[in-house]
Amino acid sequence: MQHVLIIHEVEAYPVWKAVFDQAAAIRKEAGEISYQLLRYDSDANAIVHFSAWSSLDNARRFFESPVLVDIRIKAGVKAPTFIYLQEIERGVL
């Protein structure tokens, strides 16, 4: 499974979340399979978006697209960090 970990600060979580939810269809069409949202315990506007993708090439195309740059601006995202990951093992304890 391929994953993307995005760490970013947003201006206001409720605004960011509304834009994130509105983009669900284009994320799915681009190849996002599932996602998990987390926030820093000390800062509600420091967001971690962890998602599974059909391929890392699809994820890179999506996250580096001009359309997504505009969406990030609209959502108030500040300096996102993208980490592209290949799963090597999974377990449950």
ABEGO torsion letter per residue (X at the ends): XBBBBBBBBBABAAAAAAAAAAAAAAAAAAGBABBBBBBBAABAABBBBBBBBABAAAAAAAAABAAAAAAAAAAGBBGBBBBBBBBABBBBX
